Amino acid sequence: MSENKGFAELPHFSLGSGGLLFRLSRKLHLSGDKPPLVLRRIVVVLCFTWLPLLALSVFAASALGDAISVPFLRDFDVNIRFLIALPVLLAAEVAVDSSISSSLQRFLTRGIILEEDLPAFRAAIASASRLSNAFVVDIGLIIVVYTAGHWLWLSQVALGETSWYGSLQGTRLHLTAAGYWYAFFSIPVFRFIMARWYLRLFIWFRLLWRVSWLNLQLQPAHPDRAGGLNFLGTASYAFAPMLVAQGALLAGIFADRVVLERESFLNFKVTAAALAIFWVLALLAPLAMFTPQLWRAKRQGRSEYGLLASRYLIAFREKWIVGPPPKGEELLGTSDIQALADMESSYDAVRRMRLVPFGLGEVTALAAMTLAPLLPLLLTVYSLDQLVGRALKMMF
């Protein structure tokens, strides 16, 4: 069976489509990956989440001004959540499929999945597809959003002053009209969309877990230094929008503290670093499920390439050192010297093989994506000239 034939038999798998929102988008003719449709989906969702908050706040005279301590348009947390984080998550829902589908294809085109394991590989993909499209899973997410999610939101509210969405009177929170829409519609919609991204990540790791138990054909001398599996590290970029959204949420919280409470952004640098570390580990650490197979491949590769090198060196010594020089051949310029260098390079590649399918490049890129939304807050500490100067010093 050829690789192309094997891949043609794989069931369709999509992390971006499926679920309640996808079905609703299809009924409203908003599904698809074309830019106009993506933009239309974002506009429609914002019309039901952010725009009513603005309208109700304007009607209640709490959108802007000094009448209340925290007017709507000065609530950075809320506006960044819906105008930056939410569009990023919605825009990337379809784009995640291309990276994941390409990764599944590479398992076959690189010969990592053997022919006898194709049925198990297809079964793992079909199982992940069923879970991604399960109606009951979305119902469960909605229940969690409106129970535990709502309780968590209430427990985190610590208003000591009047806000656009409510005020504390004693220990009880009294919501405004905008506050009711925010608490019972806008926030649940956002958390449901975010929860779907968490679910996608879980389904992807669950699929990889099943694949990691197959008899993978890894190549210890592969130039990607991960036995041919380094594409799994780069596939993590498919979930970068989730990291950008998390960074944006944190930027909104910090902006409220910096602008409204006059705190220094530098006070939050440890928290920002901890967030970046946490999310990089959340995306890459589970890929260590392939470490046992990579370790076995490396151990076997060192043994096999070591034996091959020994055999070649013995033959080389017999031909050029111990015995008489071959007639009609000159040592200078012989291909045997180049083959000897290639042998050393191959063995060194095996020796330098990593035990995880990602490298420093993926770690750095994902951390940078998480922290990128926080960069504008540096302007509250340094001027633009100072930031450019510091950046140039770091680069040169």
C-alpha positions in Angstrom: 0.0 0.0 0.0 1.4 3.4 -1.0 1.6 6.3 1.4 -0.9 8.3 -0.7 -3.3 5.5 -0.7 -3.0 5.1 3.1 -3.6 8.8 3.6 -6.6 8.8 1.3 -8.2 6.2 3.6 -7.9 8.3 6.7 -11.2 9.6 8.0 -11.9 13.3 7.8 -10.8 15.1 10.9 -11.4 18.7 11.9 -10.7 20.5 15.1 -12.0 23.8 13.9 -15.4 22.7 12.8 -18.0 20.8 14.9 -19.9 21.8 17.9 -22.9 24.1 18.6 -21.3 27.3 17.3 -20.2 25.6 14.0 -23.7 24.3 13.5 -25.2 27.7 14.2 -22.7 29.4 11.9 -23.7 27.0 9.1 -27.4 27.7 9.6 -26.6 31.4 9.4 -24.4 30.9 6.4 -21.4 32.1 8.3 -19.2 29.0 8.2 -16.2 28.8 6.0 -12.6 30.0 5.9 -12.8 32.9 3.5 -11.9 36.2 5.1 -15.3 37.9 4.5 -17.0 35.0 6.3 -14.5 35.0 9.1 -15.0 38.8 9.5 -18.7 38.4 9.4 -18.7 35.8 12.1 -16.6 38.1 14.3 -19.0 41.0 13.7 -22.1 38.9 14.5 -20.6 37.6 17.8 -19.5 41.1 18.8 -23.0 42.4 18.1 -24.4 40.0 20.7 -21.6 40.3 23.2 -19.8 43.6 23.3 -22.2 46.0 21.5 -25.1 45.5 23.9 -22.8 46.3 26.8 -21.8 49.6 25.1 -25.4 50.5 24.3 -26.7 49.7 27.8 -23.8 51.6 29.4 -24.5 54.6 27.2 -28.2 54.5 28.1 -27.3 54.3 31.8 -24.7 57.1 31.4 -22.0 54.7 32.6 -20.0 54.4 29.4 -17.7 57.3 30.1 -17.2 60.1 32.6 -16.6 60.6 36.3 -20.1 59.7 37.5 -18.8 56.3 38.4 -15.4 55.0 39.3 -15.0 52.5 36.5 -17.0 53.5 33.3 -17.4 50.9 30.6 -15.0 52.4 28.0 -12.2 52.6 30.7 -12.6 49.0 31.7 -9.6 47.6 29.8 -10.2 44.1 30.9 -13.7 43.9 29.4 -12.9 45.7 26.2 -9.7 43.8 25.5 -11.5 40.6 26.2 -14.1 41.2 23.6 -12.4 43.4 21.0 -9.0 41.5 20.9 -9.1 38.1 22.6 -12.5 37.0 21.2 -11.8 38.0 17.6 -8.5 36.2 17.7 -10.1 33.0 18.9 -12.9 33.2 16.3 -10.6 34.0 13.4 -8.3 31.0 14.1 -11.0 28.4 14.5 -10.8 27.3 10.9 -7.1 27.9 10.5 -6.2 25.3 13.2 -7.3 22.6 10.8 -4.6 23.1 8.2 -1.8 22.6 10.7 -3.4 19.5 12.3 -4.2 17.9 9.0 -0.7 18.5 7.7 0.7 16.9 10.9 -1.4 13.8 10.5 -0.3 13.5 6.9 3.3 13.7 7.9 3.0 10.6 10.0 2.4 8.7 6.7 4.5 10.6 4.2 7.5 10.2 6.5 6.8 6.5 6.9 6.4 6.8 10.7 3.2 4.8 10.7 3.7 1.2 9.4 1.1 -0.4 7.1 0.0 -2.8 9.8 -0.8 0.1 12.2 -2.9 2.0 9.7 -6.2 0.6 11.0 -5.3 1.7 14.6 -4.2 5.1 13.3 -7.5 5.6 11.4 -9.4 4.4 14.5 -7.6 7.0 16.7 -8.5 9.8 14.2 -12.1 8.6 13.9 -12.5 8.6 17.7 -11.1 12.1 18.0 -13.5 13.3 15.3 -16.5 11.9 17.1 -15.4 13.6 20.4 -14.9 16.9 18.6 -18.4 16.8 17.1 -20.2 15.3 20.2 -23.3 17.3 20.9 -23.4 16.2 24.6 -19.9 17.6 25.1 -21.0 21.1 24.2 -24.1 20.8 26.4 -21.7 19.9 29.2 -19.5 22.9 28.5 -22.6 25.2 28.6 -23.6 23.7 32.0 -20.1 24.3 33.4 -20.0 27.8 32.0 -23.4 28.8 33.6 -22.6 27.0 37.0 -19.0 26.9 38.0 -18.1 29.7 35.5 -20.7 32.0 36.9 -19.8 31.2 40.5 -16.1 31.8 39.7 -16.9 35.2 38.2 -18.9 36.2 41.2 -16.2 35.1 43.6 -13.6 37.1 41.7 -15.6 40.4 41.8 -14.1 42.6 44.4 -15.6 46.0 43.7 -15.0 48.5 46.4 -16.5 51.2 44.2 -19.2 51.7 41.6 -18.7 50.1 38.2 -20.5 50.2 34.9 -21.9 46.7 35.6 -22.8 46.9 39.3 -21.8 47.8 42.8 -21.3 46.0 46.1 -23.8 46.9 48.8 -22.5 45.0 51.8 -21.6 41.6 50.5 -24.2 41.5 47.7 -23.5 42.5 44.1 -26.2 44.6 42.5 -26.0 44.4 38.7 -27.0 47.1 36.3 -28.8 46.2 33.0 -25.5 46.1 31.3 -24.2 44.0 34.2 -26.9 41.4 33.7 -26.2 41.1 30.0 -22.5 40.8 30.8 -22.9 38.2 33.5 -25.5 36.0 31.8 -24.7 36.3 28.1 -21.4 38.0 27.2 -19.1 36.3 29.6 -20.7 32.8 29.1 -20.3 33.1 25.3 -16.7 34.1 25.7 -15.9 31.3 28.2 -17.7 28.8 26.0 -15.5 29.7 23.0 -12.4 29.6 25.2 -13.6 26.2 26.6 -13.9 24.9 23.0 -10.2 25.7 22.5 -9.3 23.9 25.7 -11.3 20.9 24.4 -9.5 21.0 21.0 -6.2 20.9 22.9 -7.4 17.9 24.9 -8.7 16.1 21.8 -5.3 16.7 20.0 -3.3 15.3 22.9 -5.7 12.4 23.3 -5.2 11.5 19.6 -1.4 11.8 20.0 -1.5 9.6 23.1 -3.1 6.8 21.1 -0.6 7.3 18.3 2.3 7.2 20.7 1.4 3.6 21.6 1.8 2.4 18.0 5.0 0.9 16.7 6.4 4.1 15.2 9.2 3.9 12.7 11.5 6.7 13.9 14.7 7.6 12.2 17.4 8.5 14.8 19.6 10.2 12.2 16.8 12.4 10.9 18.1 16.0 10.5 15.2 17.4 12.6 17.0 15.8 15.6 13.7 14.3 16.8 13.5 11.1 14.9 11.3 12.8 12.3 8.7 14.0 14.8 9.7 17.6 15.2 6.6 18.6 13.1 4.6 17.9 16.3 6.4 20.8 18.0 5.6 23.2 15.1 2.0 21.9 15.1 1.7 23.5 18.5 1.6 26.8 16.7 -1.9 25.9 15.7 -2.9 26.7 19.3 -1.0 30.0 19.4 -4.2 32.0 19.1 -5.2 30.6 22.5 -1.9 31.8 23.9 -2.4 35.3 22.4 -5.9 35.4 23.9 -4.5 34.4 27.3 -1.9 37.1 27.0 -4.5 39.7 26.0 -6.7 38.8 29.0 -3.7 39.3 31.3 -2.9 42.5 29.6 -6.5 43.8 30.3 -6.2 42.9 34.0 -2.8 44.6 34.3 -4.0 47.6 32.3 -6.8 48.2 34.8 -4.3 48.0 37.7 -1.8 50.3 35.9 -4.2 52.9 34.6 -7.0 52.9 37.2 -5.0 52.1 40.4 -1.7 53.7 39.3 0.4 50.6 39.9 3.7 50.0 38.0 3.6 47.4 35.3 7.0 46.1 36.5 5.2 44.9 39.6 3.6 42.2 37.4 6.7 40.9 35.6 6.9 37.8 37.7 3.2 37.0 37.0 3.7 37.5 33.3 6.7 35.3 33.2 4.9 32.6 35.2 2.0 32.7 32.7 4.3 32.3 29.7 6.1 29.4 31.3 2.8 27.7 32.3 1.3 27.9 28.8 4.4 26.9 27.0 4.6 23.8 29.3 0.8 23.2 28.7 1.4 23.0 25.0 4.7 21.3 24.8 5.2 19.1 27.9 2.5 16.6 26.9 4.5 15.8 23.8 6.9 14.0 26.1 4.5 11.1 25.6 6.7 10.3 22.7 9.9 10.3 24.8 10.0 6.5 25.4 9.9 5.8 21.7 12.4 8.5 21.0 14.7 7.1 23.7 14.4 3.5 22.3 15.1 4.8 18.7 18.1 6.8 19.9 19.5 3.8 21.8 19.0 1.5 18.9 20.4 4.1 16.5 23.6 4.5 18.5 24.0 0.7 18.5 23.3 0.3 14.8 25.2 3.3 13.5 28.1 2.5 15.9 28.3 -1.0 14.4 28.1 0.3 10.9 30.8 2.8 11.6 33.1 0.1 13.1 32.6 -2.1 10.0 33.4 0.8 7.7 36.4 1.8 9.7 37.8 -1.7 9.6 37.3 -1.9 5.8 38.8 1.5 5.4 41.9 0.6 7.5 42.3 -2.7 5.6 42.1 -0.9 2.3 44.2 2.2 2.9 46.4 1.6 5.9 47.2 -2.1 6.5 47.1 -3.4 3.0 48.9 -2.2 -0.1 47.2 0.9 -1.8 44.6 -0.2 -4.3 45.9 -0.1 -7.9 44.7 2.8 -9.9 43.3 4.7 -6.9 44.7 7.7 -5.1 44.0 8.5 -1.5 43.7 12.2 -2.2 40.3 12.8 -3.6 38.9 9.3 -3.1 35.2 9.1 -2.3 36.1 6.9 0.7 37.3 10.0 2.6 33.9 11.7 2.0 32.1 8.6 3.0 34.1 8.5 6.3 33.1 12.1 7.0 29.4 11.3 6.2 29.6 8.3 8.6 30.9 10.6 11.3 28.1 13.1 10.6 25.4 10.5 10.7 26.6 9.1 14.0 26.8 12.6 15.5 23.2 13.2 14.4 22.1 10.1 16.3 24.1 11.2 19.3 22.5 14.7 19.3 19.0 13.4 18.8 16.5 15.0 21.3 14.2 13.0 23.5 11.3 15.4 22.9 9.7 16.4 19.5 10.4 20.1 19.9 13.3 22.4 20.3 14.3 25.8 21.8 12.8 27.5 18.7 9.3 26.3 19.5 9.7 27.2 23.2 10.8 30.7 22.4 8.2 31.4 19.8 5.3 30.2 22.0 6.5 32.3 25.0 6.8 35.3 22.7 3.3 34.9 21.4 1.9 34.7 25.0 3.8 37.8 26.1 3.2 39.9 22.9 -0.1 41.5 24.1 1.7 42.8 27.2 4.2 44.8 25.2 2.1 48.0 24.9 2.0 48.2 28.7 5.8 48.8 28.7 5.0 52.3 27.3 3.6 53.1 30.8 7.1 52.5 32.2 9.5 53.5 29.3 9.2 55.9 26.5 9.1 54.7 22.9 12.7 55.9 22.4 13.9 54.0 25.5 12.2 50.8 24.3 13.7 51.1 20.8 17.1 51.7 22.4 16.9 48.7 24.7 15.7 46.5 21.8 18.7 47.6 19.7 21.1 46.9 22.5 19.6 43.4 22.9 20.0 42.7 19.2 23.4 44.1 18.7 
